Amino acid sequence: MIMTHQIKCFNLFLLLFVLSSCSNDFLEVTPRDQLSSETVFSDPSGADLFLNAIYGSLPDEEGKSYNYDAFENWSDNAVCSFHWSMSWTQSVARSYGAGSLNPGLYNHDYPAIPFMYNHTYGRIRKCNLFLKLVEEHAGNFPEEWRKQREAEVRFLRAYFYHQLWMAYGGVPLVTNVLHQASQGDEIFKPRSTSEETYHFLVSELAAIANDLPANNTAGSANEGRAGKGAALFLKGWIELFAGNHTESAATYKQLIDELGNGNPYGLFPDFHDQFLEGNNNNRETIFAYQHEPSTRTGYRNNYYGPKGNFNGWASMQPTQNLVDDYAMANGLRPTDAGAGYDESAPYENREPRFYQSIIFDGVEFAGQVYRMKEGQQFARNPAAENNTGYFRRKGIDASLVGNLHKDGANYIYFRYAEALLNYAEASIEAGDISQSVIDAIDQVRLRGGIPSLQDTYGRALNREELREMVRRERRVELAFENKRWWDLIRWRTAEVVLNQPIYGVDIRQQDGQWVYDTRAVVHTQEFSERNYLFPIFQGWIDSNPKMKAQNGPEWVNGQNPGY
């Protein structure tokens, strides 16, 4: 049974037990007022309410109020439209790479940094507290229930830590409940190295995978909970992020062999509709933030839907850089010989995922035809908050016109299509270009509506060609899912890609013909070597003497190099 129906019930416990859990998340100060643990952990239902509060604290980049500027807008895939709110994307473009970002001012209030502003160490503390109290009251719980719930919480803790690790490198690892009043300065922990943090994460996930349910899809007893597939996916992703490709390929192969091919995971038939509320927890979803259907508090359609009759805020506008990577209907890239791309009709004969993801000039959506030519309503005009000449369509529910806050679609973290692409990428990087790797890419291409690699190119592709192909597939398949930034970071290509202009399209008349200028500069940005890691908020470092004293290759006075 899906656990989201309980989320609306945990507010009382959240107020009495969790809200005051710590005034300084990094220090993990003991809560002063809390409901008796004997009451909350007297039976599984009470403990589940506490666990649901942890699930509810997962970062939802499309469902939290005032999150206009998600990670996708940091990359070259999209830009934010809010010139009046100083888009964080623009702030990064103007200062992040230029050297003026002061870590002392870089605080947890920036909405685009969920692992900072949502107090990740506070979430980790709740995980540690749950594990401690379940152990102390073990007699109140059936053994199988306790084993599964402990594994779920260890997964959630690993998920929170992996966000910190991707952003900052090595971080202090805290796996027990700290009490400043009784422990004093012992609560302060130094930063673990990036490698130590990595090994902690993969060992945790390997240890718990078999204690998690195999099926968490719609209609199952564990619908919406963290399952074995989520643990394997996260483990494989961490290995891939670290460049340990052989290990990552093996992990994803295990996921595909044991849980793929419809048992329970597989590709959902309709690329676009898999993201809509009616298909929550479908066979492709491995792990997702669960929105409560009855209250429907999601903001995806409101924040990211197009302007016009739909009345969205369009705060994730696709770039021409992204549009250029969508294939033609024949599977070839627009730049390939024989692709059939026509500069005077750039939106004709493109792959189905383009039409399912992008609103462009002349297309109809939600009862309105979007006109984006010069002098028309939606022509590119930053002053009118249309920066690129495109709007997002992927995941937007056209049936919600006039009722945009009523969105109960889940926010998907992991899905089976990405597992296939991750397996293919890791294998290619490890030197394996066997048929199973090609098949994984082809499954995604065929569901997306384009031919297999063999049918497209008429020959086997070499390793370099396959690397380029799988990266392109990732970009278009996972567009607007907040993956692109982290891909550029782990590929170490951000210094090249993010130092290029971000483009939109201007459509204007020239000699009586409409001309598509696909190199209309939206903005330029800067990225330097130091930016592969974020700076740690200086206040955190100053409050932790063990961290501040750390110097070495990975840090200077506890801070990441260059800041």
C-alpha positions in Angstrom: 0.0 0.0 0.0 1.4 3.4 -0.9 2.8 5.2 2.0 1.8 8.7 0.9 -1.6 8.5 2.3 0.0 8.8 5.7 2.1 11.9 4.9 -0.8 14.2 5.7 -1.1 12.6 9.1 2.4 13.2 10.3 2.2 16.9 10.9 1.4 16.6 14.6 4.4 14.3 15.1 6.5 16.6 13.0 5.6 19.6 15.1 6.0 17.8 18.5 8.9 15.6 17.6 10.9 16.7 14.6 10.4 20.5 14.1 12.7 21.4 17.0 15.2 18.6 16.2 18.1 21.0 15.9 18.7 24.7 15.6 22.1 24.1 14.0 21.9 21.2 11.6 25.6 20.9 11.1 26.2 20.6 14.9 23.3 18.3 15.3 22.2 19.8 18.7 19.9 17.7 20.8 16.2 18.6 20.5 14.9 20.3 23.7 11.2 19.4 23.3 10.0 16.2 21.8 7.2 13.7 22.1 8.2 10.7 24.2 10.0 8.1 22.0 8.1 5.4 23.9 4.9 6.8 22.5 6.1 7.2 18.9 8.0 4.0 18.7 5.5 1.9 20.6 4.2 0.2 17.4 4.9 0.1 13.7 2.2 2.7 12.8 3.8 5.3 15.1 7.3 4.6 13.8 6.0 4.7 10.2 4.7 8.2 10.8 8.2 9.3 11.8 9.7 7.6 8.8 7.2 9.2 6.5 8.4 12.6 7.8 11.9 11.6 6.5 10.5 10.6 3.2 8.6 13.9 3.1 11.9 15.8 3.6 13.4 14.4 0.4 14.3 17.3 -2.0 11.6 17.8 -4.6 12.9 20.2 -7.2 9.4 20.5 -8.8 7.1 20.5 -5.8 8.5 22.9 -3.2 7.1 26.4 -3.1 9.4 29.1 -4.5 11.8 26.8 -6.2 11.8 28.7 -9.5 15.3 27.9 -10.6 16.1 24.2 -10.5 19.4 22.6 -11.3 18.5 22.1 -15.0 18.8 25.9 -15.3 22.5 25.7 -14.1 23.3 23.7 -17.2 23.1 24.4 -20.9 19.7 22.8 -21.2 17.5 25.5 -19.9 17.3 29.0 -18.4 15.0 30.6 -15.8 12.7 33.3 -16.9 12.6 35.4 -13.7 14.7 38.4 -14.5 13.0 40.2 -11.6 14.1 37.6 -9.0 17.7 37.4 -10.1 17.7 33.9 -11.4 20.4 31.8 -9.6 21.5 30.7 -13.1 22.3 34.3 -13.9 24.0 34.8 -10.6 26.2 31.8 -11.4 26.9 33.1 -14.9 28.0 36.5 -13.6 30.0 35.6 -10.5 30.3 31.9 -9.8 33.1 31.3 -12.3 34.5 34.8 -12.1 35.8 34.4 -8.7 33.6 36.8 -6.8 31.5 34.2 -5.0 32.2 34.6 -1.3 31.7 31.4 0.6 30.8 33.4 3.7 27.8 34.7 1.8 27.0 31.5 0.1 24.4 30.2 2.5 21.5 27.8 2.7 18.9 30.2 1.6 19.5 29.9 -2.2 16.5 27.8 -3.3 18.3 26.1 -6.1 20.5 24.2 -3.7 18.2 21.7 -2.0 20.9 19.9 -0.1 21.9 23.2 1.5 18.7 25.1 2.2 16.7 22.0 3.2 19.2 21.3 6.0 20.6 17.9 4.8 22.3 17.2 8.1 19.0 17.7 9.9 17.6 15.0 7.7 20.5 12.8 8.4 20.0 13.3 12.1 16.4 12.1 11.8 17.7 9.0 10.1 20.2 8.3 12.8 17.5 9.0 15.5 15.1 6.6 13.8 17.7 3.8 13.7 18.6 4.4 17.4 15.0 4.4 18.6 13.9 1.4 16.6 16.9 -0.5 18.1 16.0 0.6 21.6 12.4 -0.4 21.2 13.0 -3.5 19.0 10.6 -5.6 21.0 7.7 -3.5 19.7 8.3 -4.5 16.1 8.1 -7.6 14.0 11.6 -8.7 12.8 10.8 -8.5 9.1 9.3 -5.0 9.5 12.2 -3.8 11.5 14.8 -5.1 9.0 13.0 -3.5 6.0 12.4 -0.1 7.7 16.0 0.1 8.9 17.2 -0.6 5.4 14.8 2.1 4.1 16.3 4.6 6.5 19.9 3.7 5.7 19.0 4.2 2.0 17.6 7.6 2.7 20.6 8.5 4.8 22.9 7.4 1.9 20.8 9.4 -0.5 21.2 12.6 1.6 24.9 12.0 1.9 25.4 11.4 -1.8 24.0 14.8 -2.5 26.5 16.4 -0.2 29.3 14.3 -1.7 28.5 15.3 -5.3 28.4 18.9 -4.3 31.3 19.3 -1.8 33.4 16.2 -2.1 34.3 14.6 1.3 32.0 15.6 4.2 31.8 14.8 7.9 30.2 11.3 8.3 27.8 11.1 11.2 26.0 7.8 11.8 24.9 8.2 15.4 22.8 10.7 17.3 25.0 13.4 18.8 24.2 15.3 22.0 26.1 18.4 22.6 25.1 18.7 26.2 26.5 15.3 27.1 29.3 15.0 24.6 30.6 18.5 24.3 33.2 19.0 21.6 33.0 15.3 20.7 30.1 16.2 18.5 32.5 17.9 16.0 33.6 15.7 13.2 36.3 16.4 10.6 35.6 16.0 6.9 36.1 12.6 5.6 37.9 12.4 2.3 36.0 12.1 -0.9 37.2 8.5 -1.2 36.2 7.7 2.3 32.7 9.1 1.7 32.4 7.2 -1.5 33.3 3.9 0.2 30.9 4.6 3.0 28.1 5.1 0.5 28.6 2.1 -1.7 29.2 -0.2 1.3 26.0 1.0 3.0 23.9 0.4 -0.2 25.4 -3.0 -0.8 24.6 -4.0 2.7 21.0 -3.1 2.6 19.9 -3.9 -0.9 18.6 -7.4 -0.2 16.6 -6.2 2.8 14.5 -3.9 0.7 11.4 -4.9 -1.3 11.8 -6.0 -4.9 8.6 -4.3 -6.0 7.6 -0.7 -5.1 5.5 0.0 -8.2 1.8 1.0 -8.3 -0.5 -1.5 -6.6 2.3 -3.3 -4.6 2.4 -3.6 -0.9 5.4 -1.3 -0.8 4.3 1.2 -3.4 6.4 4.4 -3.2 8.9 3.1 -0.7 12.6 2.7 -1.3 13.2 -0.7 -2.8 16.1 -2.9 -3.8 16.1 -1.3 -7.2 16.6 2.2 -5.7 19.5 0.9 -3.6 21.2 -0.7 -6.7 20.5 2.4 -8.8 22.0 4.8 -6.3 25.0 2.5 -5.8 25.6 2.3 -9.5 25.2 6.1 -9.9 27.7 6.8 -7.2 30.2 4.4 -8.8 29.5 6.0 -12.2 30.0 9.5 -10.7 33.3 8.5 -9.2 34.5 7.1 -12.5 34.5 3.5 -11.3 33.0 2.2 -14.5 33.5 -1.6 -14.1 31.8 -1.6 -10.7 29.0 0.6 -12.0 28.4 -1.5 -15.0 28.2 -4.6 -12.8 25.7 -2.9 -10.4 23.4 -1.8 -13.2 23.6 -5.2 -14.8 22.5 -6.8 -11.6 19.6 -4.3 -11.4 18.6 -5.1 -15.0 19.0 -8.9 -14.7 17.2 -9.2 -11.4 14.6 -6.5 -11.6 14.3 -5.4 -15.2 12.3 -6.7 -18.2 9.0 -6.1 -16.4 10.0 -7.9 -13.1 8.9 -5.3 -11.9 10.7 -2.6 -13.9 10.6 -1.8 -17.6 10.1 1.0 -20.0 6.7 2.7 -19.9 5.1 2.6 -23.4 4.4 6.4 -23.6 7.5 8.6 -23.0 5.5 11.7 -22.2 2.6 10.3 -20.1 4.9 8.4 -17.7 5.4 11.8 -15.9 1.7 12.5 -15.3 -0.2 11.9 -12.1 -2.3 9.1 -13.5 0.8 7.1 -14.0 2.5 7.6 -10.7 4.8 4.7 -9.7 4.5 3.1 -13.1 6.8 0.2 -14.1 9.5 2.6 -15.2 9.7 4.5 -11.9 12.4 3.0 -9.6 12.2 5.8 -6.9 10.2 9.0 -6.7 9.1 11.7 -4.4 5.5 10.8 -3.5 2.9 13.6 -3.8 -0.3 13.1 -1.9 -3.0 12.7 -4.7 -5.8 14.1 -2.5 -4.1 17.4 -1.7 -2.1 17.6 -5.0 0.5 20.1 -3.9 2.9 19.8 -6.8 4.2 22.9 -8.5 5.6 21.5 -11.8 2.9 22.8 -14.0 2.7 26.2 -12.3 6.4 26.9 -12.3 7.5 25.2 -15.5 4.4 25.3 -17.7 4.2 27.7 -20.7 2.8 31.2 -20.6 -0.3 32.1 -22.5 -3.6 30.3 -21.9 -1.9 27.7 -19.8 -0.7 30.6 -17.5 2.5 28.9 -16.3 5.5 30.8 -15.2 7.9 29.1 -17.7 10.8 29.2 -15.3 12.6 26.3 -17.1 12.9 27.4 -20.7 14.7 25.0 -23.2 17.8 26.4 -24.9 18.7 26.1 -28.6 21.8 24.2 -27.3 19.4 21.4 -26.2 17.1 21.6 -29.2 20.1 21.0 -31.5 20.7 17.6 -29.9 17.3 16.1 -30.7 17.6 13.6 -33.5 15.7 13.5 -36.8 12.9 11.1 -37.2 15.3 8.8 -39.1 17.5 8.6 -36.0 20.3 10.6 -37.4 21.6 13.8 -35.8 20.7 17.0 -37.6 24.4 17.5 -38.4 24.8 14.0 -39.9 25.1 13.6 -43.7 21.7 12.5 -45.1 19.8 13.5 -41.9 17.4 15.7 -43.9 17.6 18.7 -41.6 16.3 21.9 -43.2 17.4 25.3 -41.7 14.3 27.0 -43.1 12.1 24.4 -41.4 14.1 23.3 -38.3 11.1 21.7 -36.5 10.1 19.3 -39.3 10.8 15.6 -39.2 12.4 15.6 -35.7 12.2 12.7 -33.3 9.1 12.1 -31.3 10.8 13.1 -28.0 11.3 16.6 -29.4 7.6 17.1 -29.9 6.8 15.6 -26.5 9.4 17.8 -24.7 9.5 21.2 -26.4 6.9 23.9 -27.3 8.1 25.7 -30.4 6.8 28.1 -33.0 3.5 27.0 -34.5 2.8 24.1 -32.2 -0.6 23.8 -30.4 -0.7 23.1 -26.7 -3.6 23.3 -24.2 -5.9 24.8 -26.8 -3.5 27.5 -28.0 -1.1 27.8 -30.9 2.2 29.3 -29.8 3.5 32.0 -32.2 7.1 32.9 -31.7 8.0 34.8 -34.8 9.2 38.4 -34.7 6.3 40.7 -33.7 4.1 37.8 -32.4 3.0 37.2 -28.8 5.7 34.7 -27.8 8.7 36.0 -29.8 11.9 35.7 -27.9 12.0 38.7 -25.6 13.8 38.6 -22.2 11.9 41.7 -21.1 8.7 39.6 -21.4 10.3 36.6 -19.7 10.7 34.6 -22.8 14.5 34.1 -23.0 14.9 31.4 -25.6 11.9 31.2 -27.9 10.9 27.8 -26.5 8.8 26.6 -23.6 8.9 23.2 -21.8 6.3 20.6 -22.7 7.8 17.5 -21.1 5.9 16.5 -18.0 3.4 19.3 -18.3 -0.3 18.3 -18.0 -2.4 20.1 -20.6 -5.6 19.2 -18.7 -4.7 21.4 -15.8 -5.3 24.7 -17.6 -6.6 27.2 -15.0 -5.9 24.9 -12.1 -2.1 24.7 -12.0 -1.6 24.1 -8.3 -3.6 20.9 -8.5 -0.7 18.7 -9.5 -0.2 15.3 -7.9 2.4 14.0 -10.2 5.4 12.4 -8.4 8.9 13.8 -8.9 11.0 10.9 -10.3 14.6 10.5 -9.1 15.4 7.2 -10.7 13.8 5.5 -13.7 14.5 2.4 -15.7 15.5 4.3 -18.9 18.3 5.9 -17.0 19.4 2.6 -15.6 19.8 1.3 -19.1 21.7 4.3 -20.2 23.9 4.2 -17.1 24.7 0.6 -17.7 25.6 1.4 -21.3 27.7 4.3 -20.4 29.6 2.5 -17.6 30.2 -0.4 -19.9 31.5 1.7 -22.8 33.9 3.5 -20.5 35.1 0.2 -19.1 35.8 -0.9 -22.7 32.8 -3.2 -23.2 30.9 -2.5 -26.4 29.2 -5.9 -26.6 25.7 -6.5 -27.9 24.0 -6.1 -24.5 25.3 -2.6 -24.3 24.0 -1.7 -27.8 20.7 -3.3 -26.8 20.4 -1.1 -23.7 20.8 2.0 -25.8 18.4 0.7 -28.5 15.7 0.0 -26.0 15.6 3.7 -25.0 15.8 4.8 -28.7 13.1 2.5 -29.8 10.7 3.6 -27.0 11.6 7.2 -28.0 10.4 6.5 -31.5 13.6 6.4 -33.4 15.4 3.4 -35.1 18.1 1.3 -33.5 21.7 2.2 -34.0 22.3 -0.5 -36.6 19.2 0.5 -38.6 20.2 4.2 -38.3 23.8 3.9 -39.3 24.0 0.6 -41.1 27.1 -0.4 -39.3 28.6 -1.0 -35.9 29.7 2.1 -34.1 33.1 2.3 -32.4 33.7 3.1 -28.8 34.2 6.9 -29.3 31.0 7.0 -31.4 29.1 5.1 -28.8 30.3 7.3 -26.0 29.0 10.4 -27.9 25.8 8.6 -28.7 25.0 7.6 -25.1 25.7 11.1 -23.9 23.3 12.5 -26.5 20.7 10.0 -25.5 21.1 10.9 -21.9 20.6 14.6 -22.7 17.4 14.3 -24.7 15.9 11.4 -22.7 16.5 13.0 -19.3 16.0 16.6 -20.3 14.4 18.7 -17.5 15.0 16.0 -14.9 17.9 17.9 -13.3 20.6 15.5 -14.5 22.6 17.5 -17.0 24.5 19.6 -14.5 25.8 16.6 -12.7 26.7 14.9 -16.0 28.8 17.8 -17.0 30.5 17.7 -13.6 31.3 14.0 -13.6 32.4 14.0 -17.3 34.7 17.0 -16.4 33.4 18.8 -19.5 31.8 21.7 -17.7 34.9 23.9 -18.4 34.2 23.6 -22.1 30.5 23.4 -22.3 29.6 26.0 -19.7 32.1 28.5 -21.1 30.1 28.6 -24.3 27.1 31.0 -25.0 23.6 29.8 -24.2 21.5 30.2 -27.3 17.9 30.8 -28.1 16.1 31.3 -31.5 15.1 34.5 -33.2 12.6 34.1 -36.0 12.5 37.2 -38.2 11.8 38.2 -41.7 14.5 38.7 -44.3 13.8 39.3 -48.0 10.2 38.2 -47.5 11.2 34.9 -45.9 11.2 33.8 -42.3 14.8 33.1 -41.1 15.6 31.1 -38.0 18.6 32.6 -36.2 19.5 29.7 -33.9 22.5 31.5 -32.5 20.7 34.3 -30.7 22.8 34.7 -27.5 20.7 34.5 -24.3 23.7 34.9 -22.0 27.2 33.8 -21.4 28.6 32.2 -18.3 31.9 31.2 -16.8 33.1 28.0 -15.2 36.5 27.3 -13.8 38.3 24.4 -12.3 37.3 25.2 -8.8 33.7 25.1 -9.7 33.6 21.3 -9.9 32.9 21.5 -6.2 30.8 24.1 -4.4 32.2 26.1 -1.6 31.1 25.1 1.9 29.3 27.8 3.8 31.9 29.5 5.9 29.7 29.5 8.9 29.7 25.7 9.0 33.5 25.6 8.9 33.9 28.3 11.6 31.6 26.5 13.9 33.5 23.2 13.7 37.1 23.5 14.9 38.1 20.0 13.6 36.9 20.9 10.2 38.6 24.3 10.2 41.9 22.8 11.1 42.0 20.5 8.1 44.6 21.2 5.4 45.8 19.1 2.5 45.2 18.3 -1.1 41.4 18.3 -0.8 40.9 21.4 1.3 42.5 24.6 2.8 41.3 25.4 6.4 38.4 23.0 5.8 37.3 24.8 2.6 37.4 23.4 -0.9 40.3 24.7 -3.0 39.9 28.0 -4.8 37.5 29.5 -2.4 
